[in-house]
Amino acid sequence: MSGGSSESAAEAGGDWPAEAVDLVQAAADTKLLLSQRYAEWMLAGPALEDDIAGASAAQDEIGHVRQLFRLLARQGRDQDWLEGDREPEAFANVASLDEKPATWVELIVSADAAERAAWYLLDAIAHEDFDGLATRIGQDEYFHLEHLDGRLETLAADDAEALTDALETSLPPALALLGPASYDDEADPLVAAGFTDRSVADMRAAFRRTYEELLDGTDLSLSGVDWDAPDEDAWNAERRRVDGGGIDHETLSSLRGTANAEFRIE
């Protein structure tokens, strides 16, 4: 992933470490894809409440994306590239959102895991550029996750088998978005640089604990989840994922607004 940079971060006036630019890019791209997936499902939920929640979340996410893209542009990222003028393999979103979820259960689980992982990354940032912004994003995330977590609890009672399969599929890519387990206080480069105030290892522990506590007391087992993911040797630190891959071309076309580009307001 080239980063779409026509100049270095230093030349653009940016002062983030390269690893920080990659982290924020991954969180922003994940939020971009969350907005897309929410929009695709916002008239197909099982209840009007879910449709309204999805529409609201889609709008919130794209607002977060705009703010994060603005910061990334200051670090040398090209605005057109950020907005979608790039190939699928240049997006750094969590891998579970590469394609439209096939079922409602898959949407809820992939969105819950992606929202939580992206928020953990942003909430850990200690840089002054994020003063105020992280708080505003966190306020939205509280309500998004409250709704999604409630749906997980309902699904644990109503469709435990489908929920188990979805969790085993979606949680490992979210762990990859957070980063490898070896990134503890001593090994995490962004903790060492002072850009984040907690390590990937701490975020991973909180992530796992949240799901264990949320689903405690249900008949659902998390024993099949690969909590050790990702394999650090296979992890792409720039895109925060393993196994390559990327969004499908239909999604890329939608993100670019290709079908109705003539009506775009500049």
C-alpha positions as protocol buffer text, in pm:
chain_id: "A"
residue {
  index: 1
  type: MET
  ca { x: 0 y: 0 z: 0 }
}
residue {
  index: 2
  type: SER
  ca { x: 167 y: 318 z: -118 }
}
residue {
  index: 3
  type: GLY
  ca { x: -37 y: 547 z: 104 }
}
residue {
  index: 4
  type: GLY
  ca { x: -116 y: 778 z: -186 }
}
residue {
  index: 5
  type: SER
  ca { x: 150 y: 1017 z: -62 }
}
residue {
  index: 6
  type: SER
  ca { x: 286 y: 1277 z: -300 }
}
residue {
  index: 7
  type: GLU
  ca { x: 508 y: 1407 z: -20 }
}
residue {
  index: 8
  type: SER
  ca { x: 638 y: 1281 z: 310 }
}
residue {
  index: 9
  type: ALA
  ca { x: 459 y: 1346 z: 637 }
}
residue {
  index: 10
  type: ALA
  ca { x: 740 y: 1581 z: 735 }
}
residue {
  index: 11
  type: GLU
  ca { x: 705 y: 1778 z: 411 }
}
residue {
  index: 12
  type: ALA
  ca { x: 328 y: 1801 z: 469 }
}
residue {
  index: 13
  type: GLY
  ca { x: 381 y: 1931 z: 820 }
}
residue {
  index: 14
  type: GLY
  ca { x: 295 y: 1597 z: 982 }
}
residue {
  index: 15
  type: ASP
  ca { x: 473 y: 1467 z: 1288 }
}
residue {
  index: 16
  type: TRP
  ca { x: 326 y: 1122 z: 1343 }
}
residue {
  index: 17
  type: PRO
  ca { x: 542 y: 810 z: 1328 }
}
residue {
  index: 18
  type: ALA
  ca { x: 482 y: 603 z: 1014 }
}
residue {
  index: 19
  type: GLU
  ca { x: 323 y: 328 z: 1226 }
}
residue {
  index: 20
  type: ALA
  ca { x: 75 y: 584 z: 1363 }
}
residue {
  index: 21
  type: VAL
  ca { x: -34 y: 689 z: 1014 }
}
residue {
  index: 22
  type: ASP
  ca { x: -96 y: 323 z: 933 }
}
residue {
  index: 23
  type: LEU
  ca { x: -296 y: 272 z: 1255 }
}
residue {
  index: 24
  type: VAL
  ca { x: -523 y: 571 z: 1192 }
}
residue {
  index: 25
  type: GLN
  ca { x: -562 y: 471 z: 826 }
}
residue {
  index: 26
  type: ALA
  ca { x: -676 y: 125 z: 931 }
}
residue {
  index: 27
  type: ALA
  ca { x: -927 y: 267 z: 1180 }
}
residue {
  index: 28
  type: ALA
  ca { x: -1057 y: 517 z: 922 }
}
residue {
  index: 29
  type: ASP
  ca { x: -1089 y: 256 z: 646 }
}
residue {
  index: 30
  type: THR
  ca { x: -1267 y: 21 z: 885 }
}
residue {
  index: 31
  type: LYS
  ca { x: -1514 y: 297 z: 968 }
}
residue {
  index: 32
  type: LEU
  ca { x: -1560 y: 370 z: 599 }
}
residue {
  index: 33
  type: LEU
  ca { x: -1653 y: 8 z: 537 }
}
residue {
  index: 34
  type: LEU
  ca { x: -1876 y: 2 z: 846 }
}
residue {
  index: 35
  type: SER
  ca { x: -2072 y: 293 z: 701 }
}
residue {
  index: 36
  type: GLN
  ca { x: -2105 y: 105 z: 373 }
}
residue {
  index: 37
  type: ARG
  ca { x: -2224 y: -218 z: 537 }
}
residue {
  index: 38
  type: TYR
  ca { x: -2471 y: -38 z: 763 }
}
residue {
  index: 39
  type: ALA
  ca { x: -2613 y: 147 z: 462 }
}
residue {
  index: 40
  type: GLU
  ca { x: -2658 y: -178 z: 267 }
}
residue {
  index: 41
  type: TRP
  ca { x: -2861 y: -332 z: 550 }
}
residue {
  index: 42
  type: MET
  ca { x: -3048 y: -32 z: 688 }
}
residue {
  index: 43
  type: LEU
  ca { x: -3377 y: -129 z: 518 }
}
residue {
  index: 44
  type: ALA
  ca { x: -3335 y: -503 z: 565 }
}
residue {
  index: 45
  type: GLY
  ca { x: -3317 y: -540 z: 943 }
}
residue {
  index: 46
  type: PRO
  ca { x: -3562 y: -758 z: 1138 }
}
residue {
  index: 47
  type: ALA
  ca { x: -3725 y: -453 z: 1303 }
}
residue {
  index: 48
  type: LEU
  ca { x: -3771 y: -82 z: 1239 }
}
residue {
  index: 49
  type: GLU
  ca { x: -3550 y: -15 z: 1542 }
}
residue {
  index: 50
  type: ASP
  ca { x: -3262 y: -193 z: 1370 }
}
residue {
  index: 51
  type: ASP
  ca { x: -3313 y: -2 z: 1044 }
}
residue {
  index: 52
  type: ILE
  ca { x: -3308 y: 331 z: 1226 }
}
residue {
  index: 53
  type: ALA
  ca { x: -3004 y: 232 z: 1432 }
}
residue {
  index: 54
  type: GLY
  ca { x: -2821 y: 122 z: 1118 }
}
residue {
  index: 55
  type: ALA
  ca { x: -2900 y: 444 z: 932 }
}
residue {
  index: 56
  type: SER
  ca { x: -2786 y: 654 z: 1228 }
}
residue {
  index: 57
  type: ALA
  ca { x: -2467 y: 452 z: 1271 }
}
residue {
  index: 58
  type: ALA
  ca { x: -2385 y: 480 z: 899 }
}
residue {
  index: 59
  type: GLN
  ca { x: -2412 y: 858 z: 921 }
}
residue {
  index: 60
  type: ASP
  ca { x: -2200 y: 871 z: 1237 }
}
residue {
  index: 61
  type: GLU
  ca { x: -1931 y: 652 z: 1086 }
}
residue {
  index: 62
  type: ILE
  ca { x: -1894 y: 859 z: 772 }
}
residue {
  index: 63
  type: GLY
  ca { x: -1863 y: 1167 z: 992 }
}
residue {
  index: 64
  type: HIS
  ca { x: -1579 y: 999 z: 1182 }
}
residue {
  index: 65
  type: VAL
  ca { x: -1416 y: 906 z: 853 }
}
residue {
  index: 66
  type: ARG
  ca { x: -1419 y: 1266 z: 731 }
}
residue {
  index: 67
  type: GLN
  ca { x: -1245 y: 1385 z: 1047 }
}
residue {
  index: 68
  type: LEU
  ca { x: -984 y: 1108 z: 1034 }
}
residue {
  index: 69
  type: PHE
  ca { x: -919 y: 1163 z: 662 }
}
residue {
  index: 70
  type: ARG
  ca { x: -864 y: 1532 z: 736 }
}
residue {
  index: 71
  type: LEU
  ca { x: -593 y: 1439 z: 988 }
}
residue {
  index: 72
  type: LEU
  ca { x: -440 y: 1184 z: 752 }
}
residue {
  index: 73
  type: ALA
  ca { x: -421 y: 1444 z: 474 }
}
residue {
  index: 74
  type: ARG
  ca { x: -214 y: 1659 z: 708 }
}
residue {
  index: 75
  type: GLN
  ca { x: 26 y: 1367 z: 735 }
}
residue {
  index: 76
  type: GLY
  ca { x: 79 y: 1359 z: 359 }
}
residue {
  index: 77
  type: ARG
  ca { x: -198 y: 1128 z: 240 }
}
residue {
  index: 78
  type: ASP
  ca { x: -353 y: 1233 z: -88 }
}
residue {
  index: 79
  type: GLN
  ca { x: -719 y: 1338 z: -48 }
}
residue {
  index: 80
  type: ASP
  ca { x: -840 y: 1171 z: -369 }
}
residue {
  index: 81
  type: TRP
  ca { x: -661 y: 852 z: -269 }
}
residue {
  index: 82
  type: LEU
  ca { x: -829 y: 862 z: 71 }
}
residue {
  index: 83
  type: GLU
  ca { x: -1171 y: 916 z: -87 }
}
residue {
  index: 84
  type: GLY
  ca { x: -1144 y: 596 z: -292 }
}
residue {
  index: 85
  type: ASP
  ca { x: -908 y: 657 z: -583 }
}
residue {
  index: 86
  type: ARG
  ca { x: -713 y: 343 z: -498 }
}
residue {
  index: 87
  type: GLU
  ca { x: -723 y: -28 z: -563 }
}
residue {
  index: 88
  type: PRO
  ca { x: -893 y: -278 z: -327 }
}
residue {
  index: 89
  type: GLU
  ca { x: -565 y: -399 z: -180 }
}
residue {
  index: 90
  type: ALA
  ca { x: -481 y: -41 z: -77 }
}
residue {
  index: 91
  type: PHE
  ca { x: -766 y: -30 z: 177 }
}
residue {
  index: 92
  type: ALA
  ca { x: -666 y: -120 z: 532 }
}
residue {
  index: 93
  type: ASN
  ca { x: -1010 y: -206 z: 673 }
}
residue {
  index: 94
  type: VAL
  ca { x: -1069 y: -506 z: 896 }
}
residue {
  index: 95
  type: ALA
  ca { x: -1089 y: -811 z: 668 }
}
residue {
  index: 96
  type: SER
  ca { x: -1433 y: -920 z: 792 }
}
residue {
  index: 97
  type: LEU
  ca { x: -1587 y: -620 z: 613 }
}
residue {
  index: 98
  type: ASP
  ca { x: -1433 y: -691 z: 271 }
}
residue {
  index: 99
  type: GLU
  ca { x: -1766 y: -827 z: 146 }
}
residue {
  index: 100
  type: LYS
  ca { x: -2127 y: -755 z: 235 }
}
residue {
  index: 101
  type: PRO
  ca { x: -2234 y: -981 z: 524 }
}
residue {
  index: 102
  type: ALA
  ca { x: -2460 y: -1255 z: 391 }
}
residue {
  index: 103
  type: THR
  ca { x: -2691 y: -1267 z: 693 }
}
residue {
  index: 104
  type: TRP
  ca { x: -2820 y: -1038 z: 966 }
}
residue {
  index: 105
  type: VAL
  ca { x: -2625 y: -1234 z: 1226 }
}
residue {
  index: 106
  type: GLU
  ca { x: -2302 y: -1188 z: 1030 }
}
residue {
  index: 107
  type: LEU
  ca { x: -2367 y: -814 z: 1003 }
}
residue {
  index: 108
  type: ILE
  ca { x: -2424 y: -772 z: 1377 }
}
residue {
  index: 109
  type: VAL
  ca { x: -2115 y: -971 z: 1474 }
}
residue {
  index: 110
  type: SER
  ca { x: -1879 y: -825 z: 1215 }
}
residue {
  index: 111
  type: ALA
  ca { x: -1998 y: -471 z: 1295 }
}
residue {
  index: 112
  type: ASP
  ca { x: -1971 y: -522 z: 1671 }
}
residue {
  index: 113
  type: ALA
  ca { x: -1616 y: -659 z: 1647 }
}
residue {
  index: 114
  type: ALA
  ca { x: -1504 y: -397 z: 1394 }
}
residue {
  index: 115
  type: GLU
  ca { x: -1657 y: -104 z: 1585 }
}
residue {
  index: 116
  type: ARG
  ca { x: -1497 y: -217 z: 1910 }
}
residue {
  index: 117
  type: ALA
  ca { x: -1151 y: -282 z: 1765 }
}
residue {
  index: 118
  type: ALA
  ca { x: -1141 y: 45 z: 1570 }
}
residue {
  index: 119
  type: TRP
  ca { x: -1257 y: 236 z: 1877 }
}
residue {
  index: 120
  type: TYR
  ca { x: -993 y: 73 z: 2098 }
}
residue {
  index: 121
  type: LEU
  ca { x: -724 y: 185 z: 1854 }
}
residue {
  index: 122
  type: LEU
  ca { x: -847 y: 544 z: 1846 }
}
residue {
  index: 123
  type: ASP
  ca { x: -914 y: 565 z: 2218 }
}
residue {
  index: 124
  type: ALA
  ca { x: -553 y: 464 z: 2290 }
}
residue {
  index: 125
  type: ILE
  ca { x: -410 y: 761 z: 2095 }
}
residue {
  index: 126
  type: ALA
  ca { x: -248 y: 1020 z: 2320 }
}
residue {
  index: 127
  type: HIS
  ca { x: -147 y: 1271 z: 2050 }
}
residue {
  index: 128
  type: GLU
  ca { x: -277 y: 1628 z: 2075 }
}
residue {
  index: 129
  type: ASP
  ca { x: -428 y: 1609 z: 1724 }
}
residue {
  index: 130
  type: PHE
  ca { x: -696 y: 1385 z: 1873 }
}
residue {
  index: 131
  type: ASP
  ca { x: -790 y: 1607 z: 2166 }
}
residue {
  index: 132
  type: GLY
  ca { x: -1168 y: 1634 z: 2166 }
}
residue {
  index: 133
  type: LEU
  ca { x: -1212 y: 1420 z: 1854 }
}
residue {
  index: 134
  type: ALA
  ca { x: -1164 y: 1091 z: 2037 }
}
residue {
  index: 135
  type: THR
  ca { x: -1420 y: 1199 z: 2296 }
}
residue {
  index: 136
  type: ARG
  ca { x: -1679 y: 1283 z: 2030 }
}
residue {
  index: 137
  type: ILE
  ca { x: -1620 y: 956 z: 1848 }
}
residue {
  index: 138
  type: GLY
  ca { x: -1640 y: 769 z: 2179 }
}
residue {
  index: 139
  type: GLN
  ca { x: -1982 y: 918 z: 2254 }
}
residue {
  index: 140
  type: ASP
  ca { x: -2115 y: 778 z: 1925 }
}
residue {
  index: 141
  type: GLU
  ca { x: -1943 y: 444 z: 1977 }
}
residue {
  index: 142
  type: TYR
  ca { x: -2107 y: 402 z: 2318 }
}
residue {
  index: 143
  type: PHE
  ca { x: -2452 y: 401 z: 2160 }
}
residue {
  index: 144
  type: HIS
  ca { x: -2348 y: 193 z: 1857 }
}
residue {
  index: 145
  type: LEU
  ca { x: -2199 y: -78 z: 2076 }
}
residue {
  index: 146
  type: GLU
  ca { x: -2483 y: -66 z: 2326 }
}
residue {
  index: 147
  type: HIS
  ca { x: -2725 y: -155 z: 2046 }
}
residue {
  index: 148
  type: LEU
  ca { x: -2498 y: -417 z: 1888 }
}
residue {
  index: 149
  type: ASP
  ca { x: -2412 y: -581 z: 2222 }
}
residue {
  index: 150
  type: GLY
  ca { x: -2781 y: -603 z: 2304 }
}
residue {
  index: 151
  type: ARG
  ca { x: -2839 y: -780 z: 1976 }
}
residue {
  index: 152
  type: LEU
  ca { x: -2557 y: -1024 z: 2053 }
}
residue {
  index: 153
  type: GLU
  ca { x: -2722 y: -1114 z: 2384 }
}
residue {
  index: 154
  type: THR
  ca { x: -3054 y: -1172 z: 2208 }
}
residue {
  index: 155
  type: LEU
  ca { x: -2891 y: -1383 z: 1937 }
}
residue {
  index: 156
  type: ALA
  ca { x: -2711 y: -1591 z: 2200 }
}
residue {
  index: 157
  type: ALA
  ca { x: -3053 y: -1703 z: 2320 }
}
residue {
  index: 158
  type: ASP
  ca { x: -3227 y: -1723 z: 1983 }
}
residue {
  index: 159
  type: ASP
  ca { x: -2963 y: -1855 z: 1742 }
}
residue {
  index: 160
  type: ALA
  ca { x: -2655 y: -1962 z: 1935 }
}
residue {
  index: 161
  type: GLU
  ca { x: -2518 y: -2182 z: 1657 }
}
residue {
  index: 162
  type: ALA
  ca { x: -2520 y: -1907 z: 1392 }
}
residue {
  index: 163
  type: LEU
  ca { x: -2381 y: -1658 z: 1644 }
}
residue {
  index: 164
  type: THR
  ca { x: -2099 y: -1894 z: 1741 }
}
residue {
  index: 165
  type: ASP
  ca { x: -2001 y: -1941 z: 1376 }
}
residue {
  index: 166
  type: ALA
  ca { x: -2007 y: -1567 z: 1315 }
}
residue {
  index: 167
  type: LEU
  ca { x: -1796 y: -1491 z: 1622 }
}
residue {
  index: 168
  type: GLU
  ca { x: -1538 y: -1750 z: 1525 }
}
residue {
  index: 169
  type: THR
  ca { x: -1519 y: -1586 z: 1181 }
}
residue {
  index: 170
  type: SER
  ca { x: -1522 y: -1218 z: 1279 }
}
residue {
  index: 171
  type: LEU
  ca { x: -1325 y: -1194 z: 1603 }
}
residue {
  index: 172
  type: PRO
  ca { x: -984 y: -1305 z: 1465 }
}
residue {
  index: 173
  type: PRO
  ca { x: -978 y: -1034 z: 1193 }
}
residue {
  index: 174
  type: ALA
  ca { x: -1068 y: -778 z: 1461 }
}
residue {
  index: 175
  type: LEU
  ca { x: -778 y: -901 z: 1672 }
}
residue {
  index: 176
  type: ALA
  ca { x: -555 y: -859 z: 1366 }
}
residue {
  index: 177
  type: LEU
  ca { x: -677 y: -500 z: 1336 }
}
residue {
  index: 178
  type: LEU
  ca { x: -567 y: -443 z: 1695 }
}
residue {
  index: 179
  type: GLY
  ca { x: -230 y: -606 z: 1630 }
}
residue {
  index: 180
  type: PRO
  ca { x: -22 y: -904 z: 1742 }
}
residue {
  index: 181
  type: ALA
  ca { x: -18 y: -1029 z: 2101 }
}
residue {
  index: 182
  type: SER
  ca { x: 357 y: -972 z: 2126 }
}
residue {
  index: 183
  type: TYR
  ca { x: 307 y: -593 z: 2118 }
}
residue {
  index: 184
  type: ASP
  ca { x: 320 y: -541 z: 2493 }
}
residue {
  index: 185
  type: ASP
  ca { x: 438 y: -229 z: 2679 }
}
residue {
  index: 186
  type: GLU
  ca { x: 797 y: -297 z: 2586 }
}
residue {
  index: 187
  type: ALA
  ca { x: 750 y: -409 z: 2225 }
}
residue {
  index: 188
  type: ASP
  ca { x: 468 y: -186 z: 2098 }
}
residue {
  index: 189
  type: PRO
  ca { x: 635 y: 80 z: 1877 }
}
residue {
  index: 190
  type: LEU
  ca { x: 360 y: 337 z: 1928 }
}
residue {
  index: 191
  type: VAL
  ca { x: 374 y: 310 z: 2306 }
}
residue {
  index: 192
  type: ALA
  ca { x: 751 y: 361 z: 2280 }
}
residue {
  index: 193
  type: ALA
  ca { x: 693 y: 666 z: 2059 }
}
residue {
  index: 194
  type: GLY
  ca { x: 438 y: 810 z: 2302 }
}
residue {
  index: 195
  type: PHE
  ca { x: 162 y: 811 z: 2039 }
}
residue {
  index: 196
  type: THR
  ca { x: -57 y: 566 z: 2232 }
}
residue {
  index: 197
  type: ASP
  ca { x: -104 y: 529 z: 2605 }
}
residue {
  index: 198
  type: ARG
  ca { x: -166 y: 155 z: 2612 }
}
residue {
  index: 199
  type: SER
  ca { x: -23 y: -142 z: 2429 }
}
residue {
  index: 200
  type: VAL
  ca { x: -186 y: -368 z: 2173 }
}
residue {
  index: 201
  type: ALA
  ca { x: -157 y: -649 z: 2428 }
}
residue {
  index: 202
  type: ASP
  ca { x: -365 y: -447 z: 2675 }
}
residue {
  index: 203
  type: MET
  ca { x: -627 y: -370 z: 2409 }
}
residue {
  index: 204
  type: ARG
  ca { x: -646 y: -737 z: 2309 }
}
residue {
  index: 205
  type: ALA
  ca { x: -698 y: -840 z: 2672 }
}
residue {
  index: 206
  type: ALA
  ca { x: -980 y: -585 z: 2712 }
}
residue {
  index: 207
  type: PHE
  ca { x: -1135 y: -696 z: 2382 }
}
residue {
  index: 208
  type: ARG
  ca { x: -1144 y: -1062 z: 2485 }
}
residue {
  index: 209
  type: ARG
  ca { x: -1266 y: -983 z: 2835 }
}
residue {
  index: 210
  type: THR
  ca { x: -1556 y: -780 z: 2696 }
}
residue {
  index: 211
  type: TYR
  ca { x: -1691 y: -1071 z: 2492 }
}
residue {
  index: 212
  type: GLU
  ca { x: -1640 y: -1324 z: 2768 }
}
residue {
  index: 213
  type: GLU
  ca { x: -1829 y: -1105 z: 3015 }
}
residue {
  index: 214
  type: LEU
  ca { x: -2098 y: -1010 z: 2764 }
}
residue {
  index: 215
  type: LEU
  ca { x: -2181 y: -1371 z: 2681 }
}
residue {
  index: 216
  type: ASP
  ca { x: -2123 y: -1516 z: 3025 }
}
residue {
  index: 217
  type: GLY
  ca { x: -2430 y: -1703 z: 3145 }
}
residue {
  index: 218
  type: THR
  ca { x: -2545 y: -1793 z: 2793 }
}
residue {
  index: 219
  type: ASP
  ca { x: -2518 y: -2135 z: 2630 }
}
residue {
  index: 220
  type: LEU
  ca { x: -2268 y: -1997 z: 2379 }
}
residue {
  index: 221
  type: SER
  ca { x: -1903 y: -2105 z: 2395 }
}
residue {
  index: 222
  type: LEU
  ca { x: -1611 y: -1894 z: 2277 }
}
residue {
  index: 223
  type: SER
  ca { x: -1370 y: -2186 z: 2296 }
}
residue {
  index: 224
  type: GLY
  ca { x: -1352 y: -2207 z: 1915 }
}
residue {
  index: 225
  type: VAL
  ca { x: -1230 y: -1849 z: 1871 }
}
residue {
  index: 226
  type: ASP
  ca { x: -866 y: -1814 z: 1773 }
}
residue {
  index: 227
  type: TRP
  ca { x: -771 y: -1566 z: 2044 }
}
residue {
  index: 228
  type: ASP
  ca { x: -403 y: -1588 z: 1940 }
}
residue {
  index: 229
  type: ALA
  ca { x: -468 y: -1438 z: 1596 }
}
residue {
  index: 230
  type: PRO
  ca { x: -293 y: -1297 z: 1406 }
}
residue {
  index: 231
  type: ASP
  ca { x: 19 y: -1498 z: 1333 }
}
residue {
  index: 232
  type: GLU
  ca { x: 278 y: -1223 z: 1365 }
}
residue {
  index: 233
  type: ASP
  ca { x: 489 y: -1365 z: 1081 }
}
residue {
  index: 234
  type: ALA
  ca { x: 190 y: -1336 z: 847 }
}
residue {
  index: 235
  type: TRP
  ca { x: 63 y: -1002 z: 979 }
}
residue {
  index: 236
  type: ASN
  ca { x: 83 y: -702 z: 748 }
}
residue {
  index: 237
  type: ALA
  ca { x: 161 y: -413 z: 983 }
}
residue {
  index: 238
  type: GLU
  ca { x: 65 y: -154 z: 722 }
}
residue {
  index: 239
  type: ARG
  ca { x: -284 y: -295 z: 661 }
}
residue {
  index: 240
  type: ARG
  ca { x: -323 y: -462 z: 1004 }
}
residue {
  index: 241
  type: ARG
  ca { x: -444 y: -791 z: 858 }
}
residue {
  index: 242
  type: VAL
  ca { x: -322 y: -1125 z: 729 }
}
residue {
  index: 243
  type: ASP
  ca { x: -372 y: -1317 z: 404 }
}
residue {
  index: 244
  type: GLY
  ca { x: -385 y: -1012 z: 179 }
}
residue {
  index: 245
  type: GLY
  ca { x: -723 y: -972 z: 13 }
}
residue {
  index: 246
  type: GLY
  ca { x: -934 y: -661 z: -9 }
}
residue {
  index: 247
  type: ILE
  ca { x: -1279 y: -522 z: -73 }
}
residue {
  index: 248
  type: ASP
  ca { x: -1470 y: -655 z: -374 }
}
residue {
  index: 249
  type: HIS
  ca { x: -1504 y: -442 z: -685 }
}
residue {
  index: 250
  type: GLU
  ca { x: -1877 y: -387 z: -633 }
}
residue {
  index: 251
  type: THR
  ca { x: -1801 y: -231 z: -296 }
}
residue {
  index: 252
  type: LEU
  ca { x: -1521 y: -23 z: -445 }
}
residue {
  index: 253
  type: SER
  ca { x: -1755 y: 106 z: -715 }
}
residue {
  index: 254
  type: SER
  ca { x: -2010 y: 201 z: -450 }
}
residue {
  index: 255
  type: LEU
  ca { x: -1752 y: 381 z: -237 }
}
residue {
  index: 256
  type: ARG
  ca { x: -1637 y: 576 z: -539 }
}
residue {
  index: 257
  type: GLY
  ca { x: -1994 y: 663 z: -641 }
}
residue {
  index: 258
  type: THR
  ca { x: -1916 y: 540 z: -992 }
}
residue {
  index: 259
  type: ALA
  ca { x: -2273 y: 473 z: -1103 }
}
residue {
  index: 260
  type: ASN
  ca { x: -2391 y: 830 z: -1040 }
}
residue {
  index: 261
  type: ALA
  ca { x: -2062 y: 1019 z: -1059 }
}
residue {
  index: 262
  type: GLU
  ca { x: -2217 y: 1281 z: -1291 }
}
residue {
  index: 263
  type: PHE
  ca { x: -2441 y: 1402 z: -1007 }
}
residue {
  index: 264
  type: ARG
  ca { x: -2164 y: 1439 z: -750 }
}
residue {
  index: 265
  type: ILE
  ca { x: -2150 y: 1777 z: -577 }
}
residue {
  index: 266
  type: GLU
  ca { x: -1792 y: 1904 z: -576 }
}
